[in-house]
């Protein structure tokens, strides 16, 4: 690979554009609709409490760390940053697309944008898992940000899909909304384990813990959803701790 990263300035540009669009979505807001207002309009039993979305602040701070880290001269020879560059640009583009489509109430198209963002993050995640003998900088400024980012978009994709079903008044094959919420919580927990276990990634499932607790607290009135949310969150927390304490040579962090 070239010792110069051809993507670093594009990464910076698209990152700043993504932050600007996110800021406009709050300050204007885009389409005259706030994210919370749209979420409340199509609220489902998989919609978490509002505070859960504060994780975006952490994600954007960590991504800023990645963008800054790529300008270090000692990152180019290893190629870890450069191999992510193109996919990071795409992830930023799909992030902005999702915001515009969501705020202008193109809910189905917003789900397509989120799926595309999910795909780009899966590619980035797999690239980060293949970094041989990661340095401290690669662990904290490449692997960590994209574990959390992928984790949250994995959860958000499930929630976004439930919003589409709600909007289109899907009958759930005769099953109640709460039953489907319980099923999807279990599916989400299995997904967290399936993705994280091969890489011994203790961070990815913690995002599900954060989301499931927020979901449970938002739906205390739905007993089975509340209990399932807390139980799956508790089990994933124990699982994450187990991964963290597993032999260092087999862990992602």
Secondary structure as a PSIPRED ss2 file (coil, helix, strand):
# PSIPRED VFORMAT (PSIPRED V4.0)

   1 X C   1.000  0.000  0.000
   2 X C   1.000  0.000  0.000
   3 X C   1.000  0.000  0.000
   4 X C   1.000  0.000  0.000
   5 X C   1.000  0.000  0.000
   6 X C   1.000  0.000  0.000
   7 X C   1.000  0.000  0.000
   8 X H   0.000  1.000  0.000
   9 X H   0.000  1.000  0.000
  10 X H   0.000  1.000  0.000
  11 X H   0.000  1.000  0.000
  12 X H   0.000  1.000  0.000
  13 X H   0.000  1.000  0.000
  14 X H   0.000  1.000  0.000
  15 X H   0.000  1.000  0.000
  16 X H   0.000  1.000  0.000
  17 X H   0.000  1.000  0.000
  18 X H   0.000  1.000  0.000
  19 X H   0.000  1.000  0.000
  20 X H   0.000  1.000  0.000
  21 X H   0.000  1.000  0.000
  22 X H   0.000  1.000  0.000
  23 X H   0.000  1.000  0.000
  24 X H   0.000  1.000  0.000
  25 X H   0.000  1.000  0.000
  26 X H   0.000  1.000  0.000
  27 X H   0.000  1.000  0.000
  28 X C   1.000  0.000  0.000
  29 X C   1.000  0.000  0.000
  30 X H   0.000  1.000  0.000
  31 X H   0.000  1.000  0.000
  32 X H   0.000  1.000  0.000
  33 X C   1.000  0.000  0.000
  34 X C   1.000  0.000  0.000
  35 X H   0.000  1.000  0.000
  36 X H   0.000  1.000  0.000
  37 X H   0.000  1.000  0.000
  38 X H   0.000  1.000  0.000
  39 X H   0.000  1.000  0.000
  40 X H   0.000  1.000  0.000
  41 X H   0.000  1.000  0.000
  42 X C   1.000  0.000  0.000
  43 X C   1.000  0.000  0.000
  44 X C   1.000  0.000  0.000
  45 X C   1.000  0.000  0.000
  46 X C   1.000  0.000  0.000
  47 X C   1.000  0.000  0.000
  48 X C   1.000  0.000  0.000
  49 X C   1.000  0.000  0.000
  50 X H   0.000  1.000  0.000
  51 X H   0.000  1.000  0.000
  52 X H   0.000  1.000  0.000
  53 X H   0.000  1.000  0.000
  54 X H   0.000  1.000  0.000
  55 X H   0.000  1.000  0.000
  56 X H   0.000  1.000  0.000
  57 X H   0.000  1.000  0.000
  58 X H   0.000  1.000  0.000
  59 X H   0.000  1.000  0.000
  60 X H   0.000  1.000  0.000
  61 X H   0.000  1.000  0.000
  62 X H   0.000  1.000  0.000
  63 X H   0.000  1.000  0.000
  64 X H   0.000  1.000  0.000
  65 X H   0.000  1.000  0.000
  66 X H   0.000  1.000  0.000
  67 X H   0.000  1.000  0.000
  68 X H   0.000  1.000  0.000
  69 X H   0.000  1.000  0.000
  70 X C   1.000  0.000  0.000
  71 X C   1.000  0.000  0.000
  72 X C   1.000  0.000  0.000
  73 X C   1.000  0.000  0.000
  74 X C   1.000  0.000  0.000
  75 X C   1.000  0.000  0.000
  76 X C   1.000  0.000  0.000
  77 X C   1.000  0.000  0.000
  78 X C   1.000  0.000  0.000
  79 X C   1.000  0.000  0.000
  80 X H   0.000  1.000  0.000
  81 X H   0.000  1.000  0.000
  82 X H   0.000  1.000  0.000
  83 X H   0.000  1.000  0.000
  84 X H   0.000  1.000  0.000
  85 X H   0.000  1.000  0.000
  86 X H   0.000  1.000  0.000
  87 X H   0.000  1.000  0.000
  88 X H   0.000  1.000  0.000
  89 X H   0.000  1.000  0.000
  90 X H   0.000  1.000  0.000
  91 X H   0.000  1.000  0.000
  92 X H   0.000  1.000  0.000
  93 X H   0.000  1.000  0.000
  94 X H   0.000  1.000  0.000
  95 X H   0.000  1.000  0.000
  96 X H   0.000  1.000  0.000
  97 X H   0.000  1.000  0.000
  98 X H   0.000  1.000  0.000
  99 X H   0.000  1.000  0.000
 100 X H   0.000  1.000  0.000
 101 X H   0.000  1.000  0.000
 102 X H   0.000  1.000  0.000
 103 X H   0.000  1.000  0.000
 104 X C   1.000  0.000  0.000
 105 X C   1.000  0.000  0.000
 106 X C   1.000  0.000  0.000
 107 X H   0.000  1.000  0.000
 108 X H   0.000  1.000  0.000
 109 X H   0.000  1.000  0.000
 110 X H   0.000  1.000  0.000
 111 X H   0.000  1.000  0.000
 112 X H   0.000  1.000  0.000
 113 X H   0.000  1.000  0.000
 114 X H   0.000  1.000  0.000
 115 X H   0.000  1.000  0.000
 116 X H   0.000  1.000  0.000
 117 X H   0.000  1.000  0.000
 118 X H   0.000  1.000  0.000
 119 X H   0.000  1.000  0.000
 120 X H   0.000  1.000  0.000
 121 X H   0.000  1.000  0.000
 122 X H   0.000  1.000  0.000
 123 X H   0.000  1.000  0.000
 124 X H   0.000  1.000  0.000
 125 X H   0.000  1.000  0.000
 126 X H   0.000  1.000  0.000
 127 X H   0.000  1.000  0.000
 128 X H   0.000  1.000  0.000
 129 X H   0.000  1.000  0.000
 130 X C   1.000  0.000  0.000
 131 X C   1.000  0.000  0.000
 132 X C   1.000  0.000  0.000
 133 X C   1.000  0.000  0.000
 134 X C   1.000  0.000  0.000
 135 X C   1.000  0.000  0.000
 136 X H   0.000  1.000  0.000
 137 X H   0.000  1.000  0.000
 138 X H   0.000  1.000  0.000
 139 X H   0.000  1.000  0.000
 140 X H   0.000  1.000  0.000
 141 X H   0.000  1.000  0.000
 142 X H   0.000  1.000  0.000
 143 X H   0.000  1.000  0.000
 144 X H   0.000  1.000  0.000
 145 X H   0.000  1.000  0.000
 146 X H   0.000  1.000  0.000
 147 X H   0.000  1.000  0.000
 148 X H   0.000  1.000  0.000
 149 X H   0.000  1.000  0.000
 150 X H   0.000  1.000  0.000
 151 X H   0.000  1.000  0.000
 152 X H   0.000  1.000  0.000
 153 X H   0.000  1.000  0.000
 154 X H   0.000  1.000  0.000
 155 X H   0.000  1.000  0.000
 156 X H   0.000  1.000  0.000
 157 X H   0.000  1.000  0.000
 158 X H   0.000  1.000  0.000
 159 X H   0.000  1.000  0.000
 160 X H   0.000  1.000  0.000
 161 X H   0.000  1.000  0.000
 162 X H   0.000  1.000  0.000
 163 X H   0.000  1.000  0.000
 164 X H   0.000  1.000  0.000
 165 X H   0.000  1.000  0.000
 166 X H   0.000  1.000  0.000
 167 X H   0.000  1.000  0.000
 168 X C   1.000  0.000  0.000
 169 X C   1.000  0.000  0.000
 170 X C   1.000  0.000  0.000
 171 X C   1.000  0.000  0.000
 172 X H   0.000  1.000  0.000
 173 X H   0.000  1.000  0.000
 174 X H   0.000  1.000  0.000
 175 X C   1.000  0.000  0.000
 176 X C   1.000  0.000  0.000
 177 X H   0.000  1.000  0.000
 178 X H   0.000  1.000  0.000
 179 X H   0.000  1.000  0.000
 180 X H   0.000  1.000  0.000
 181 X H   0.000  1.000  0.000
 182 X H   0.000  1.000  0.000
 183 X H   0.000  1.000  0.000
 184 X H   0.000  1.000  0.000
 185 X H   0.000  1.000  0.000
 186 X H   0.000  1.000  0.000
 187 X H   0.000  1.000  0.000
 188 X H   0.000  1.000  0.000
 189 X H   0.000  1.000  0.000
 190 X H   0.000  1.000  0.000
 191 X H   0.000  1.000  0.000
 192 X H   0.000  1.000  0.000
 193 X H   0.000  1.000  0.000
 194 X H   0.000  1.000  0.000
 195 X H   0.000  1.000  0.000
 196 X H   0.000  1.000  0.000
 197 X H   0.000  1.000  0.000
 198 X C   1.000  0.000  0.000
 199 X C   1.000  0.000  0.000
 200 X C   1.000  0.000  0.000
 201 X C   1.000  0.000  0.000
 202 X C   1.000  0.000  0.000
 203 X C   1.000  0.000  0.000
 204 X H   0.000  1.000  0.000
 205 X H   0.000  1.000  0.000
 206 X H   0.000  1.000  0.000
 207 X H   0.000  1.000  0.000
 208 X H   0.000  1.000  0.000
 209 X H   0.000  1.000  0.000
 210 X H   0.000  1.000  0.000
 211 X H   0.000  1.000  0.000
 212 X H   0.000  1.000  0.000
 213 X H   0.000  1.000  0.000
 214 X H   0.000  1.000  0.000
 215 X H   0.000  1.000  0.000
 216 X H   0.000  1.000  0.000
 217 X H   0.000  1.000  0.000
 218 X H   0.000  1.000  0.000
 219 X C   1.000  0.000  0.000
 220 X C   1.000  0.000  0.000
 221 X C   1.000  0.000  0.000
 222 X C   1.000  0.000  0.000
 223 X H   0.000  1.000  0.000
 224 X H   0.000  1.000  0.000
 225 X H   0.000  1.000  0.000
 226 X H   0.000  1.000  0.000
 227 X H   0.000  1.000  0.000
 228 X H   0.000  1.000  0.000
 229 X H   0.000  1.000  0.000
 230 X H   0.000  1.000  0.000
 231 X H   0.000  1.000  0.000
 232 X H   0.000  1.000  0.000
 233 X H   0.000  1.000  0.000
 234 X H   0.000  1.000  0.000
 235 X H   0.000  1.000  0.000
 236 X H   0.000  1.000  0.000
 237 X H   0.000  1.000  0.000
 238 X H   0.000  1.000  0.000
 239 X H   0.000  1.000  0.000
 240 X H   0.000  1.000  0.000
 241 X H   0.000  1.000  0.000
 242 X H   0.000  1.000  0.000
 243 X H   0.000  1.000  0.000
 244 X H   0.000  1.000  0.000
 245 X H   0.000  1.000  0.000
 246 X C   1.000  0.000  0.000
 247 X C   1.000  0.000  0.000
 248 X H   0.000  1.000  0.000
 249 X H   0.000  1.000  0.000
 250 X H   0.000  1.000  0.000
 251 X C   1.000  0.000  0.000
 252 X C   1.000  0.000  0.000
 253 X C   1.000  0.000  0.000
